Amino acid sequence: MGAFPRDLASSLWWQVVDRVEGDLTVEERSVAADLLVRLGYQGRAARVLGDRPELLVKRLAVRYWSASSSDEVEATALREARDRRLSAETRHALALFVLVRNGRRGTATAAFREAVVVAEETEPSEPLRRQAHFRALAFVPYLAGDLDGTWALLDRAAECQNAAVARTELERLAWEDHAFPLHETIARTHLLTGAADEAAAETEYLVGLSPHDHRTWAIRGDALAAAGRLEEAVDAYGVGVRLGGLPAARAAFQRGWVLRRLGREAEAVEDFRLSQRVDPTAAAVAEALRG
């Protein structure tokens, strides 16, 4: 970090760098680690966290982004979640990590089932944490094919979100930080169950919450395309392209796919080429160009 050219970073960036060298509280160390990970300095983030037991969850998060195997991180998280000497809050966070990771992969493994048990043993009382709790547990009935049970838990998660009252600016940010994955999960569940119109309506919440997040426009484009609202999907993916970064590769590919459906072949090929320039490793893009 010290070798980074000073004229290529803002003064605020350098204040962060200088601050992490000082004597930080536990909360400050947690925030500093988040910033460092986002900047790409996982090693420095790990050093800032140290070996404080209250920062165990954060240390595992840093390892997740830097370890060669996320399976190793999952195994560590599950092992620590079993440790009753840790706080219920820490054990719950570790269990949810394992539960959600397996749920997203669609695998009800032994680790998944054990994480569910730990999560239920350590169920939190604070509304936003309960929202995350029920949202994660919705994977249990979903993987079993029980859609009614899935929606019942997602409804409970929404009730918890609405029960949380933000009294300060930081609490408002926390509320929004929890609201985004809730509405994203609801939208994805609608998509996966064939309710494209409902999914598209749900993504409107994401636009209001985080209009500059590439995830917002990725799922909104997917929902609009599934609902047959192709011109609107083109516009949604277009926002994702303009936001830039690696996610622009997916946005350009998806926009090209929709443009091809609309019969606008020249524009579609242009988008596929853009996607390939951003990420030349995607086999689907090369196949689309051949098609």
Secondary structure as UniProt FT lines:
FT   TURN            2..3
FT   HELIX           6..8
FT   HELIX           11..19
FT   TURN            20..21
FT   HELIX           26..39
FT   HELIX           42..49
FT   TURN            50..51
FT   HELIX           53..55
FT   HELIX           56..66
FT   HELIX           70..81
FT   TURN            84..85
FT   HELIX           88..105
FT   HELIX           110..121
FT   HELIX           127..137
FT   HELIX           139..143
FT   TURN            144..145
FT   HELIX           147..163
FT   HELIX           169..192
FT   TURN            193..194
FT   HELIX           196..209
FT   TURN            211..212
FT   HELIX           214..226
FT   TURN            227..228
FT   HELIX           230..243
FT   HELIX           247..261
FT   TURN            262..263
FT   HELIX           265..278
FT   TURN            280..281
FT   HELIX           283..290
//
